[in-house]
Amino acid sequence: MIAAAVVALLITLALTLIRAFMGPSIYDRILAVNSFGTKTVLLIVVGGHALGWFSYVDIALMYALINFVGTLAVMRFFEQYSPDGEQL
Amino acid sequence: MMIIDWLSDICLLLGGILTLTGAVGLLRLPDFFTRLHAASVTETLAAMLLIIGIMLDTGLTLDSVKLMLIILIMIIANPTITHALCRAAANGGTTPEVEQPSKSVTQTDLQNSSDNEVKTETEISGKEAK
């Protein structure tokens, strides 16, 4: 059943990446990238447990924290600046 | 031991199904806010189910404590990001695609349709102004 979860996560990553590339607005892209990061954490946890990696949980923990801070930073930037770089 | 394995399998299967449905919703729904709604389901419930499935498989070790910490971070961080992203999009001028209520009127509404149309238009413009 771990293999099924890994396959589902890989398909999810592909679909999320499609939305990130074709998203009409900038917020769609931010949402897709944030969702991609969350699914990457899950893939590290599930795949690392399945393959028996050493200390995969620490990497997943660090990735979750960095994903949170990075998404917040990009979102605060585009709340005040347009995608061209001009201040709103 | 057998029951714990079954519970772990059920959690992993449900988590996989939920991530798939969330991704399909993220790809196919028409509006930014509906896409946000579809994605926010996967980022809390599906993540919790998948990590709980792995926790039941690892047993009571230091790894399961760290996995619990990941669940805690995700529960706090992901709804915060969803809320802040929704507010940033609403401030940045993204409006939800509202279907006109006059398309699905009944017979009694058709008799005094002029009043209804005026009222719904003012309601919609009031919502957009907010």
Backbone of each chain as ProteinMPNN parsed JSONL, in Angstrom:
{"seq_chain_A": "MIAAAVVALLITLALTLIRAFMGPSIYDRILAVNSFGTKTVLLIVVGGHALGWFSYVDIALMYALINFVGTLAVMRFFEQYSPDGEQL", "coords_chain_A": {"N_chain_A": [[0.833, -1.219, 0.0], [2.117, 1.118, 0.46], [3.447, 1.564, -1.908], [1.326, 2.244, -3.583], [0.585, 4.679, -2.437], [2.888, 6.16, -2.99], [2.819, 6.225, -5.794], [0.414, 7.637, -6.174], [1.171, 10.076, -5.052], [3.164, 10.842, -6.852], [1.718, 11.194, -9.248], [0.093, 13.266, -8.387], [2.027, 15.271, -8.009], [2.782, 15.716, -10.68], [0.375, 16.719, -11.801], [0.019, 19.025, -10.263], [2.244, 20.463, -11.054], [1.591, 20.99, -13.693], [-0.509, 22.815, -13.291], [0.967, 24.838, -12.097], [2.504, 25.721, -14.225], [0.653, 26.577, -16.184], [-0.952, 28.387, -14.865], [-3.331, 31.013, -14.652], [-3.219, 33.458, -13.16], [-0.894, 35.147, -10.915], [-1.252, 34.263, -8.373], [-2.306, 31.744, -8.608], [-0.053, 30.364, -9.421], [1.573, 30.629, -7.143], [0.055, 29.232, -5.277], [0.118, 26.674, -6.431], [2.839, 26.092, -6.3], [3.247, 26.07, -3.544], [1.601, 23.926, -2.847], [2.957, 21.946, -4.21], [5.334, 21.874, -2.722], [4.401, 20.922, -0.243], [3.509, 18.385, -1.005], [5.936, 17.342, -1.729], [7.219, 17.083, 0.731], [5.61, 15.082, 1.818], [6.18, 13.059, 0.003], [8.888, 12.631, 0.513], [8.707, 11.64, 3.119], [7.083, 9.294, 2.838], [8.333, 7.834, 0.734], [10.948, 7.717, 1.72], [10.6, 6.166, 3.996], [9.775, 3.824, 2.781], [11.984, 3.069, 1.265], [13.873, 2.837, 3.196], [15.632, 4.896, 4.038], [18.235, 6.76, 5.757], [17.567, 8.788, 8.468], [15.49, 10.29, 7.222], [13.398, 11.752, 8.151], [14.235, 14.087, 9.327], [15.061, 15.596, 7.151], [12.595, 15.944, 5.879], [11.249, 17.428, 7.816], [12.766, 19.794, 7.888], [12.343, 20.646, 5.282], [9.613, 21.178, 5.323], [9.499, 23.398, 7.038], [11.038, 25.28, 5.576], [9.517, 25.489, 3.29], [7.185, 26.71, 4.236], [8.139, 29.244, 5.1], [9.244, 30.245, 2.718], [7.046, 30.354, 0.946], [5.462, 32.232, 2.276], [7.123, 34.481, 2.079], [7.317, 34.981, -0.72], [4.643, 35.464, -1.23], [4.069, 37.739, 0.319], [5.667, 39.515, -1.052], [4.41, 39.693, -3.616], [2.064, 40.754, -2.783], [2.522, 43.414, -2.494], [3.89, 44.275, -4.728], [3.633, 44.457, -8.299], [3.606, 41.808, -10.842], [5.476, 42.797, -12.679], [7.353, 44.087, -11.197], [6.87, 46.602, -10.292], [5.865, 48.927, -7.792], [2.762, 48.635, -6.144]], "CA_chain_A": [[0.0, 0.0, 0.0], [3.032, 2.263, 0.4], [3.711, 1.81, -3.33], [0.167, 2.971, -4.122], [0.664, 6.064, -1.965], [3.964, 6.843, -3.722], [2.344, 6.488, -7.157], [-0.571, 8.719, -6.097], [1.884, 11.331, -4.812], [3.872, 11.254, -8.073], [0.722, 11.739, -10.175], [-0.299, 14.566, -7.837], [3.094, 16.236, -8.299], [2.723, 16.066, -12.096], [-0.793, 17.579, -12.053], [0.283, 20.324, -9.638], [3.224, 21.173, -11.877], [0.854, 21.524, -14.854], [-1.209, 24.039, -12.865], [1.95, 25.892, -11.843], [2.995, 26.288, -15.483], [-0.391, 27.239, -16.975], [-1.834, 29.171, -14.03], [-3.574, 32.319, -15.278], [-2.754, 34.585, -12.348], [0.316, 34.848, -10.149], [-1.647, 33.573, -7.144], [-2.421, 30.327, -8.946], [1.287, 29.767, -9.419], [2.048, 30.521, -5.757], [-0.695, 28.132, -4.662], [0.589, 25.405, -6.969], [4.19, 25.827, -5.786], [3.098, 25.689, -2.139], [1.064, 22.567, -2.815], [4.059, 21.081, -4.647], [6.25, 21.696, -1.598], [3.774, 20.038, 0.746], [3.52, 17.011, -1.527], [7.323, 16.872, -1.694], [7.461, 16.616, 2.1], [4.948, 13.781, 1.975], [6.9, 12.061, -0.793], [10.12, 12.293, 1.239], [8.367, 10.789, 4.268], [6.594, 7.968, 2.436], [9.356, 7.144, -0.034], [12.096, 7.437, 2.576], [10.27, 5.019, 4.836], [9.692, 2.61, 1.961], [13.316, 2.681, 0.811], [14.744, 2.657, 4.331], [16.679, 5.908, 4.12], [18.687, 7.122, 7.097], [17.166, 10.12, 8.952], [14.707, 11.015, 6.232], [12.398, 12.595, 8.805], [14.826, 15.412, 9.558], [15.012, 16.322, 5.885], [11.208, 16.337, 5.65], [10.932, 18.49, 8.782], [13.412, 21.023, 7.432], [11.7, 21.077, 4.044], [8.314, 21.766, 5.66], [9.721, 24.749, 7.574], [11.509, 26.169, 4.508], [8.384, 25.698, 2.391], [6.296, 27.69, 4.866], [8.739, 30.585, 5.088], [9.413, 30.693, 1.342], [5.756, 30.738, 0.375], [5.037, 33.497, 2.89], [7.939, 35.584, 1.562], [6.898, 35.282, -2.09], [3.29, 36.014, -1.208], [4.124, 39.119, 0.807], [6.228, 40.345, -2.126], [3.427, 39.965, -4.66], [0.964, 41.536, -2.247], [2.846, 44.828, -2.588], [4.46, 44.593, -6.025], [3.032, 43.764, -9.429], [4.581, 40.872, -11.413], [6.528, 43.479, -13.429], [8.313, 44.639, -10.277], [6.521, 47.959, -9.897], [5.123, 48.94, -6.542], [1.341, 48.934, -6.344]], "C_chain_A": [[0.862, 1.261, 0.0], [3.342, 2.606, -1.052], [2.561, 2.571, -3.964], [0.202, 4.428, -3.697], [1.745, 6.836, -2.72], [3.523, 7.171, -5.149], [1.332, 7.637, -7.164], [0.12, 10.059, -5.89], [2.61, 11.793, -6.075], [2.9, 11.827, -9.1], [0.269, 13.121, -9.706], [0.744, 15.635, -8.131], [3.039, 16.672, -9.761], [1.559, 17.013, -12.369], [-0.582, 18.966, -11.46], [1.262, 21.152, -10.461], [2.566, 21.741, -13.139], [0.137, 22.813, -14.479], [-0.212, 25.173, -12.625], [2.439, 26.505, -13.143], [1.901, 27.047, -16.223], [-1.293, 28.141, -16.158], [-2.074, 30.56, -14.59], [-3.012, 33.479, -14.466], [-1.522, 34.156, -11.558], [-0.033, 34.073, -8.88], [-1.853, 32.089, -7.396], [-1.059, 29.652, -8.909], [1.822, 29.612, -8.002], [1.359, 29.357, -5.051], [-0.17, 26.79, -5.132], [1.977, 25.069, -6.427], [4.136, 25.424, -4.315], [2.577, 24.266, -2.011], [2.132, 21.554, -3.232], [5.036, 20.826, -3.496], [5.689, 20.77, -0.54], [3.806, 18.589, 0.285], [4.938, 16.457, -1.578], [7.686, 16.366, -0.306], [6.843, 15.242, 2.305], [5.675, 12.698, 1.205], [8.205, 11.655, -0.12], [9.802, 11.352, 2.386], [8.009, 9.379, 3.808], [7.679, 7.186, 1.696], [10.587, 6.812, 0.797], [11.842, 6.272, 3.506], [10.258, 3.727, 4.023], [11.082, 2.126, 1.563], [14.302, 2.509, 1.953], [15.9, 3.642, 4.398], [17.047, 6.189, 5.566], [18.296, 8.569, 7.385], [16.473, 10.941, 7.876], [13.752, 11.997, 6.886], [12.938, 13.995, 9.041], [14.776, 16.251, 8.296], [13.593, 16.809, 5.608], [10.799, 17.489, 6.562], [11.509, 19.825, 8.329], [12.732, 21.557, 6.174], [10.346, 21.712, 4.323], [8.485, 23.188, 6.172], [10.123, 25.718, 6.472], [10.383, 26.481, 3.536], [7.444, 26.76, 2.938], [6.867, 29.1, 4.746], [8.859, 31.119, 3.658], [8.112, 31.125, 0.709], [5.273, 32.056, 0.957], [5.817, 34.675, 2.316], [7.499, 35.977, 0.158], [5.525, 35.936, -2.102], [3.272, 37.439, -0.695], [4.707, 40.042, -0.254], [5.148, 40.688, -3.149], [2.173, 40.618, -4.123], [1.236, 43.027, -2.43], [3.395, 45.237, -3.938], [3.698, 43.847, -7.109], [4.047, 42.766, -9.987], [5.66, 41.534, -12.265], [7.599, 44.06, -12.523], [8.011, 46.052, -9.838], [5.663, 47.903, -8.642], [3.682, 49.35, -6.795], [0.932, 50.172, -5.557]], "O_chain_A": [[0.411, 2.333, -0.402], [3.484, 3.777, -1.403], [2.786, 3.451, -4.795], [-0.11, 5.317, -4.489], [1.563, 8.007, -3.053], [3.811, 8.254, -5.658], [1.375, 8.503, -8.038], [-0.284, 11.065, -6.473], [2.672, 12.991, -6.349], [3.205, 12.825, -9.753], [0.084, 14.031, -10.514], [0.4, 16.769, -8.464], [3.225, 17.85, -10.064], [1.721, 18.001, -13.086], [-0.954, 19.968, -12.071], [1.136, 22.373, -10.559], [2.925, 22.824, -13.602], [0.159, 23.786, -15.232], [-0.507, 26.333, -12.914], [2.762, 27.693, -13.175], [2.189, 28.072, -16.84], [-2.301, 28.625, -16.673], [-1.118, 31.235, -14.971], [-2.393, 34.384, -15.025], [-1.154, 32.982, -11.53], [0.791, 33.314, -8.369], [-1.609, 31.265, -6.515], [-0.92, 28.524, -8.435], [2.446, 28.601, -7.678], [1.993, 28.595, -4.322], [-0.023, 25.865, -4.334], [2.267, 23.91, -6.129], [4.881, 24.545, -3.881], [3.048, 23.494, -1.176], [2.207, 20.452, -2.686], [5.51, 19.704, -3.314], [6.406, 19.928, 0.002], [4.091, 17.681, 1.066], [5.134, 15.245, -1.483], [8.372, 15.354, -0.166], [7.46, 14.35, 2.887], [5.788, 11.563, 1.668], [8.596, 10.489, -0.166], [10.523, 10.381, 2.616], [8.55, 8.394, 4.311], [7.919, 6.015, 1.994], [11.202, 5.761, 0.613], [12.742, 5.479, 3.78], [10.675, 2.673, 4.504], [11.338, 0.923, 1.525], [15.437, 2.087, 1.733], [17.015, 3.276, 4.768], [16.281, 5.898, 6.484], [18.654, 9.472, 6.63], [16.801, 12.104, 7.64], [13.336, 12.97, 6.257], [12.196, 14.975, 8.967], [14.491, 17.448, 8.339], [13.395, 17.938, 5.16], [10.096, 18.408, 6.143], [10.836, 20.855, 8.377], [12.565, 22.766, 6.014], [9.959, 22.67, 3.653], [7.726, 24.083, 5.8], [9.625, 26.842, 6.419], [10.293, 27.593, 3.016], [6.961, 27.613, 2.192], [6.171, 30.031, 4.341], [8.608, 32.298, 3.409], [8.062, 32.139, 0.014], [4.741, 32.902, 0.238], [5.251, 35.744, 2.089], [7.324, 37.16, -0.131], [5.271, 36.851, -2.887], [2.532, 38.272, -1.219], [4.309, 41.202, -0.362], [4.988, 41.854, -3.509], [1.299, 41.004, -4.899], [0.3, 43.822, -2.512], [3.376, 46.421, -4.275], [3.181, 42.754, -6.881], [5.229, 42.849, -9.654], [6.674, 40.899, -12.554], [8.648, 44.485, -13.007], [8.789, 46.653, -9.097], [4.861, 46.99, -8.444], [3.408, 50.281, -7.552], [-0.23, 50.577, -5.603]]}, "seq_chain_B": "MMIIDWLSDICLLLGGILTLTGAVGLLRLPDFFTRLHAASVTETLAAMLLIIGIMLDTGLTLDSVKLMLIILIMIIANPTITHALCRAAANGGTTPEVEQPSKSVTQTDLQNSSDNEVKTETEISGKEAK", "coords_chain_B": {"N_chain_B": [[-0.663, -6.63, 16.139], [-1.378, -7.208, 13.541], [-3.717, -5.706, 13.204], [-2.755, -3.136, 13.4], [-1.206, -2.972, 11.11], [-3.232, -3.136, 9.181], [-4.63, -0.775, 9.747], [-2.678, 1.104, 9.134], [-2.398, 0.629, 6.378], [-4.962, 1.385, 5.514], [-4.995, 4.105, 6.179], [-2.916, 5.062, 4.53], [-3.964, 4.504, 2.001], [-6.331, 6.042, 1.945], [-5.195, 8.572, 2.196], [-3.7, 8.726, -0.177], [-5.785, 8.662, -2.098], [-7.107, 11.022, -1.424], [-5.145, 12.971, -1.957], [-4.994, 12.662, -4.717], [-7.595, 13.406, -5.581], [-7.594, 16.051, -4.738], [-5.581, 17.133, -6.361], [-6.703, 16.824, -8.895], [-8.896, 18.513, -8.601], [-7.511, 20.905, -8.223], [-6.505, 21.22, -10.743], [-8.739, 21.372, -12.443], [-10.868, 23.007, -11.577], [-12.816, 26.056, -11.951], [-12.097, 28.581, -10.921], [-10.041, 30.857, -9.008], [-10.468, 30.824, -6.232], [-11.955, 28.546, -5.782], [-10.103, 26.664, -6.572], [-8.246, 27.068, -4.56], [-9.712, 26.159, -2.406], [-9.924, 23.454, -3.079], [-7.249, 22.685, -2.949], [-6.572, 23.175, -0.307], [-7.788, 21.22, 1.154], [-6.272, 18.939, 0.666], [-3.92, 19.62, 1.86], [-4.057, 19.518, 4.598], [-5.71, 17.313, 5.592], [-5.074, 15.071, 3.949], [-2.311, 15.04, 4.187], [-2.051, 14.613, 6.939], [-3.22, 12.047, 7.11], [-1.495, 10.445, 5.528], [0.956, 10.727, 6.917], [0.268, 9.735, 9.413], [-0.226, 7.122, 8.697], [2.388, 6.289, 8.075], [3.504, 6.644, 10.594], [2.186, 4.696, 12.127], [3.344, 2.513, 10.99], [6.067, 2.727, 11.625], [6.159, 2.473, 14.381], [6.761, 2.947, 17.953], [9.073, 5.054, 18.1], [11.897, 7.326, 17.942], [11.607, 8.468, 15.476], [8.844, 8.509, 15.006], [8.031, 10.443, 16.765], [9.206, 12.701, 15.631], [7.793, 12.707, 13.248], [5.291, 13.296, 14.229], [5.83, 15.902, 14.953], [6.139, 17.032, 12.426], [3.493, 16.804, 11.526], [2.31, 18.591, 13.304], [3.524, 21.037, 12.553], [2.51, 21.212, 9.956], [-0.242, 21.376, 10.408], [-0.407, 23.864, 11.639], [0.865, 25.601, 9.799], [-0.126, 25.317, 7.107], [-3.008, 25.995, 6.903], [-2.652, 28.666, 7.634], [-1.176, 29.694, 5.476], [-3.016, 29.266, 3.429], [-5.124, 30.95, 4.194], [-3.824, 33.463, 4.19], [-3.052, 33.655, 1.542], [-5.507, 33.696, 0.247], [-6.469, 36.128, 1.202], [-4.552, 37.868, 0.189], [-4.982, 37.548, -2.554], [-7.593, 38.492, -2.768], [-7.231, 41.134, -2.02], [-5.579, 41.883, -4.077], [-7.203, 42.138, -6.274], [-8.455, 39.933, -7.423], [-11.466, 38.503, -8.29], [-14.17, 36.375, -7.356], [-15.761, 34.107, -9.654], [-18.961, 34.692, -10.088], [-21.987, 33.124, -10.609], [-24.821, 34.262, -12.42], [-27.712, 34.878, -10.553], [-30.202, 35.055, -11.763], [-30.424, 33.18, -13.708], [-31.377, 30.761, -12.786], [-34.142, 30.853, -11.987], [-37.392, 30.443, -10.483], [-40.909, 29.777, -11.183], [-42.497, 31.577, -9.709], [-40.706, 33.55, -9.232], [-40.382, 34.6, -11.718], [-42.525, 36.237, -12.176], [-42.319, 38.665, -10.807], [-39.867, 39.624, -11.882], [-38.36, 41.815, -12.504], [-37.899, 43.312, -10.173], [-36.395, 41.455, -8.745], [-34.098, 41.157, -10.33], [-32.948, 43.685, -10.184], [-32.435, 43.748, -7.468], [-30.616, 41.589, -7.1], [-28.492, 42.407, -8.679], [-27.613, 44.692, -7.344], [-26.85, 43.472, -4.977], [-24.71, 41.861, -5.846], [-22.93, 43.766, -6.813], [-22.426, 45.082, -4.446], [-21.101, 43.055, -3.059], [-18.781, 42.808, -4.595], [-17.67, 45.247, -4.204], [-16.824, 45.132, -1.627]], "CA_chain_B": [[0.225, -6.234, 15.045], [-2.13, -7.288, 12.283], [-4.675, -4.599, 13.117], [-2.006, -1.9, 13.161], [-0.855, -2.969, 9.685], [-4.423, -2.789, 8.406], [-4.917, 0.653, 9.941], [-1.68, 1.853, 8.37], [-2.745, 0.538, 4.957], [-6.169, 2.181, 5.248], [-4.619, 5.519, 6.218], [-2.133, 5.393, 3.332], [-4.844, 4.473, 0.826], [-7.197, 7.226, 1.987], [-4.373, 9.744, 1.916], [-3.403, 8.763, -1.611], [-6.996, 9.031, -2.839], [-7.411, 12.436, -1.177], [-4.218, 13.821, -2.706], [-5.345, 12.631, -6.138], [-8.778, 14.236, -5.832], [-7.208, 17.453, -4.583], [-4.824, 17.569, -7.536], [-7.641, 16.962, -10.012], [-9.632, 19.744, -8.353], [-6.6, 22.038, -8.468], [-6.294, 21.382, -12.185], [-9.929, 21.496, -13.274], [-11.901, 23.937, -11.117], [-12.759, 27.215, -12.844], [-11.87, 29.864, -10.278], [-8.902, 30.761, -8.09], [-10.862, 30.507, -4.851], [-12.343, 27.138, -5.737], [-8.857, 25.889, -6.597], [-7.673, 27.175, -3.207], [-10.505, 25.267, -1.563], [-9.566, 22.072, -3.391], [-5.885, 22.393, -2.521], [-6.413, 23.248, 1.147], [-8.206, 19.941, 1.738], [-5.184, 17.966, 0.606], [-2.729, 20.003, 2.608], [-4.171, 19.166, 6.007], [-6.245, 15.972, 5.895], [-4.323, 14.024, 3.262], [-0.973, 14.992, 4.777], [-2.185, 13.943, 8.229], [-3.486, 10.612, 6.942], [-0.289, 9.766, 5.045], [1.996, 10.677, 7.95], [-0.191, 8.813, 10.458], [0.009, 5.774, 8.19], [3.809, 5.956, 8.259], [3.762, 6.553, 12.035], [1.739, 3.384, 12.595], [4.258, 1.501, 10.476], [7.371, 2.783, 12.284], [6.099, 2.1, 15.785], [7.044, 4.007, 18.929], [10.496, 5.375, 18.114], [12.144, 8.765, 17.849], [11.114, 8.915, 14.184], [7.416, 8.811, 15.056], [7.895, 11.736, 17.451], [9.503, 13.736, 14.645], [6.657, 12.749, 12.311], [4.246, 14.051, 14.941], [6.22, 17.311, 14.853], [5.806, 17.466, 11.058], [2.034, 17.001, 11.484], [2.008, 19.821, 14.051], [3.905, 22.164, 11.708], [1.599, 21.316, 8.818], [-1.553, 21.851, 10.873], [-0.339, 25.297, 11.912], [1.365, 26.44, 8.706], [-0.852, 25.283, 5.846], [-4.167, 26.889, 6.909], [-2.2, 30.061, 7.655], [-0.818, 30.081, 4.117], [-4.246, 29.327, 2.638], [-5.846, 32.171, 4.57], [-3.099, 34.656, 3.757], [-3.091, 33.698, 0.079], [-6.858, 34.127, -0.128], [-6.594, 37.561, 1.48], [-3.708, 38.597, -0.755], [-5.634, 37.544, -3.867], [-8.763, 39.375, -2.724], [-6.735, 42.511, -2.03], [-4.947, 42.169, -5.351], [-8.157, 42.376, -7.345], [-9.072, 38.724, -7.955], [-12.846, 38.362, -7.85], [-14.725, 35.062, -7.695], [-16.72, 34.072, -10.758], [-20.297, 34.445, -9.533], [-23.003, 32.87, -11.624], [-25.963, 35.16, -12.238], [-28.824, 34.141, -9.944], [-31.424, 35.117, -12.557], [-30.494, 32.064, -14.65], [-32.07, 29.608, -12.203], [-35.3, 31.359, -11.256], [-38.582, 29.593, -10.555], [-42.06, 30.43, -11.816], [-42.965, 32.722, -8.933], [-39.736, 34.621, -9.365], [-40.474, 35.208, -13.044], [-43.613, 37.22, -12.256], [-41.755, 39.974, -10.444], [-38.444, 39.412, -12.151], [-37.619, 43.073, -12.599], [-37.429, 43.654, -8.833], [-35.331, 40.53, -8.358], [-32.843, 41.429, -11.041], [-32.332, 44.887, -9.615], [-31.91, 43.453, -6.134], [-29.423, 40.754, -7.179], [-27.372, 43.184, -9.214], [-27.055, 45.533, -6.283], [-26.147, 42.61, -4.024], [-23.426, 41.438, -6.397], [-21.991, 44.895, -6.846], [-22.005, 45.332, -3.069], [-20.084, 42.072, -2.68], [-17.509, 43.077, -5.256], [-17.059, 46.46, -3.656], [-16.13, 44.799, -0.384]], "C_chain_B": [[-0.521, -6.215, 13.721], [-3.039, -6.077, 12.102], [-3.949, -3.303, 12.814], [-1.579, -1.824, 11.696], [-2.053, -2.598, 8.826], [-4.732, -1.306, 8.521], [-3.946, 1.512, 9.136], [-2.006, 1.828, 6.878], [-3.954, 1.4, 4.623], [-5.832, 3.662, 5.224], [-3.848, 5.919, 4.962], [-3.024, 5.44, 2.096], [-5.74, 5.699, 0.785], [-6.405, 8.494, 1.672], [-4.027, 9.865, 0.447], [-4.598, 9.182, -2.432], [-7.289, 10.521, -2.658], [-6.438, 13.36, -1.912], [-4.568, 13.837, -4.188], [-6.553, 13.512, -6.427], [-8.453, 15.718, -5.684], [-6.454, 17.972, -5.786], [-5.732, 17.741, -8.738], [-8.478, 18.231, -9.847], [-8.784, 20.974, -8.606], [-6.429, 22.278, -9.962], [-7.566, 21.789, -12.905], [-10.917, 22.551, -12.816], [-11.722, 25.305, -11.767], [-12.161, 28.478, -12.247], [-10.68, 29.737, -9.337], [-9.331, 30.312, -6.706], [-11.336, 29.064, -4.73], [-11.114, 26.239, -5.802], [-8.177, 25.901, -5.235], [-8.39, 26.231, -2.253], [-10.115, 23.814, -1.813], [-8.178, 21.731, -2.866], [-5.76, 22.364, -1.006], [-6.891, 21.974, 1.821], [-7.032, 18.974, 1.775], [-4.055, 18.325, 1.551], [-2.862, 19.763, 4.096], [-4.569, 17.705, 6.18], [-5.418, 14.885, 5.234], [-2.916, 13.896, 3.845], [-1.02, 14.279, 6.122], [-2.371, 12.447, 8.067], [-2.235, 9.866, 6.493], [0.753, 9.641, 6.155], [1.575, 9.769, 9.099], [-0.015, 7.366, 10.013], [1.457, 5.348, 8.349], [4.138, 5.796, 9.735], [3.335, 5.208, 12.59], [2.671, 2.286, 12.125], [5.602, 1.522, 11.21], [7.315, 2.303, 13.721], [6.543, 3.248, 16.671], [8.556, 4.222, 19.015], [10.655, 6.885, 18.091], [11.613, 9.316, 16.534], [9.632, 9.277, 14.243], [7.164, 10.116, 15.799], [8.167, 12.878, 16.477], [8.389, 13.839, 13.603], [5.477, 13.494, 12.931], [4.528, 15.548, 14.871], [5.91, 17.854, 13.464], [4.303, 17.704, 10.927], [1.665, 18.306, 12.171], [2.341, 21.052, 13.203], [2.921, 22.338, 10.574], [0.232, 21.828, 9.234], [-1.525, 23.348, 11.127], [-0.073, 26.083, 10.635], [0.435, 26.458, 7.5], [-2.164, 26.061, 5.854], [-3.781, 28.356, 6.984], [-1.878, 30.542, 6.244], [-2.064, 30.19, 3.246], [-5.011, 30.615, 2.925], [-5.14, 33.417, 4.03], [-3.11, 34.787, 2.238], [-4.451, 34.165, -0.418], [-7.009, 35.625, 0.1], [-5.753, 38.382, 0.521], [-4.357, 38.652, -2.125], [-6.836, 38.47, -3.876], [-8.339, 40.835, -2.707], [-6.137, 42.882, -3.376], [-5.895, 42.268, -6.519], [-8.745, 41.123, -7.959], [-10.486, 38.599, -7.404], [-13.343, 36.97, -8.201], [-15.73, 35.154, -8.834], [-18.084, 33.693, -10.209], [-21.248, 34.208, -10.682], [-24.215, 33.746, -11.347], [-27.141, 34.393, -11.653], [-30.076, 34.149, -10.798], [-31.51, 33.981, -13.563], [-31.344, 30.92, -14.111], [-33.269, 30.073, -11.384], [-36.459, 30.391, -11.422], [-39.736, 30.391, -11.148], [-42.482, 31.663, -11.038], [-41.975, 33.876, -9.025], [-39.869, 35.335, -10.695], [-41.518, 36.317, -13.076], [-43.127, 38.606, -11.845], [-40.25, 39.92, -10.641], [-37.658, 40.716, -12.166], [-37.075, 43.485, -11.233], [-36.253, 42.778, -8.434], [-34.019, 40.85, -9.042], [-32.139, 42.646, -10.472], [-31.687, 44.554, -8.275], [-30.611, 42.628, -6.226], [-28.247, 41.528, -7.741], [-26.759, 44.081, -8.156], [-26.321, 44.684, -5.269], [-24.772, 42.226, -4.54], [-22.427, 42.588, -6.426], [-21.528, 45.242, -5.441], [-20.952, 44.347, -2.606], [-18.739, 42.375, -3.326], [-16.83, 44.31, -4.674], [-16.323, 46.166, -2.356], [-14.757, 44.24, -0.692]], "O_chain_B": [[-0.324, -5.328, 12.89], [-3.128, -5.5, 11.019], [-4.451, -2.463, 12.067], [-1.587, -0.746, 11.101], [-1.924, -1.844, 7.861], [-5.055, -0.651, 7.529], [-4.334, 2.515, 8.537], [-1.91, 2.846, 6.192], [-3.984, 2.066, 3.588], [-6.313, 4.399, 4.363], [-4.091, 6.983, 4.392], [-2.861, 6.311, 1.241], [-5.901, 6.326, -0.262], [-6.89, 9.379, 0.967], [-4.053, 10.958, -0.118], [-4.46, 9.971, -3.366], [-7.67, 11.204, -3.608], [-6.839, 14.403, -2.43], [-4.463, 14.871, -4.847], [-6.552, 14.275, -7.393], [-8.98, 16.548, -6.425], [-6.65, 19.115, -6.199], [-5.568, 18.68, -9.517], [-8.741, 18.94, -10.818], [-9.27, 21.972, -9.139], [-6.231, 23.414, -10.393], [-7.485, 22.5, -13.907], [-11.754, 22.965, -13.617], [-10.6, 25.684, -12.102], [-11.753, 29.369, -12.992], [-10.342, 28.632, -8.913], [-8.645, 29.511, -6.071], [-11.14, 28.43, -3.693], [-11.076, 25.183, -5.171], [-7.61, 24.899, -4.799], [-7.77, 25.59, -1.405], [-9.991, 23.031, -0.871], [-7.949, 20.619, -2.391], [-4.941, 21.62, -0.467], [-6.461, 21.664, 2.932], [-6.812, 18.28, 2.767], [-3.313, 17.45, 1.998], [-1.857, 19.8, 4.805], [-3.859, 16.939, 6.832], [-5.088, 13.885, 5.871], [-2.391, 12.791, 3.982], [-0.161, 13.451, 6.427], [-1.762, 11.66, 8.791], [-1.936, 8.786, 7.004], [1.363, 8.585, 6.322], [2.418, 9.104, 9.702], [0.3, 6.491, 10.819], [1.742, 4.206, 8.708], [4.939, 4.94, 10.11], [4.03, 4.632, 13.428], [2.785, 1.246, 12.773], [6.217, 0.473, 11.402], [8.304, 1.783, 14.238], [6.688, 4.38, 16.211], [9.231, 3.657, 19.875], [9.681, 7.629, 18.204], [11.213, 10.478, 16.459], [9.203, 10.24, 13.607], [6.199, 10.822, 15.505], [7.466, 13.89, 16.48], [8.078, 14.932, 13.13], [4.759, 14.225, 12.248], [3.613, 16.362, 14.747], [5.47, 18.995, 13.325], [3.877, 18.674, 10.302], [0.811, 19.047, 11.685], [1.553, 21.995, 13.134], [2.53, 23.46, 10.25], [-0.388, 22.613, 8.518], [-2.51, 24.037, 10.862], [-0.704, 27.113, 10.4], [0.222, 27.521, 6.917], [-2.434, 26.755, 4.873], [-4.496, 29.209, 6.458], [-2.251, 31.649, 5.855], [-2.167, 31.096, 2.419], [-5.485, 31.285, 2.007], [-5.78, 34.314, 3.481], [-3.17, 35.895, 1.706], [-4.545, 34.929, -1.378], [-7.611, 36.319, -0.72], [-6.167, 39.455, 0.083], [-4.297, 39.682, -2.797], [-7.084, 39.159, -4.866], [-9.001, 41.683, -3.305], [-6.176, 44.045, -3.78], [-5.455, 42.463, -7.652], [-9.48, 41.226, -8.941], [-10.682, 38.591, -6.189], [-12.974, 36.434, -9.245], [-16.453, 36.141, -8.965], [-18.341, 32.529, -9.901], [-21.308, 35.0, -11.622], [-24.594, 33.954, -10.194], [-27.534, 33.361, -12.197], [-30.954, 33.313, -10.58], [-32.542, 33.813, -14.212], [-31.963, 30.188, -14.884], [-33.393, 29.72, -10.211], [-36.506, 29.617, -12.379], [-39.563, 31.537, -11.562], [-42.795, 32.692, -11.637], [-42.358, 35.04, -8.91], [-39.526, 36.51, -10.817], [-41.428, 37.232, -13.894], [-43.486, 39.605, -12.469], [-39.469, 40.137, -9.714], [-36.46, 40.738, -11.885], [-35.94, 43.948, -11.126], [-35.262, 43.247, -7.874], [-32.958, 40.821, -8.419], [-30.921, 42.66, -10.296], [-30.577, 44.991, -7.968], [-29.635, 42.917, -5.534], [-27.111, 41.318, -7.315], [-25.538, 44.218, -8.076], [-25.288, 45.1, -4.745], [-23.789, 42.252, -3.8], [-21.248, 42.421, -6.111], [-20.382, 45.647, -5.244], [-20.03, 44.702, -1.871], [-17.69, 42.225, -2.699], [-15.604, 44.416, -4.648], [-15.346, 46.831, -2.011], [-14.011, 43.896, 0.225]]}, "name": "protein", "num_of_chains": 2, "seq": "MIAAAVVALLITLALTLIRAFMGPSIYDRILAVNSFGTKTVLLIVVGGHALGWFSYVDIALMYALINFVGTLAVMRFFEQYSPDGEQLMMIIDWLSDICLLLGGILTLTGAVGLLRLPDFFTRLHAASVTETLAAMLLIIGIMLDTGLTLDSVKLMLIILIMIIANPTITHALCRAAANGGTTPEVEQPSKSVTQTDLQNSSDNEVKTETEISGKEAK"}
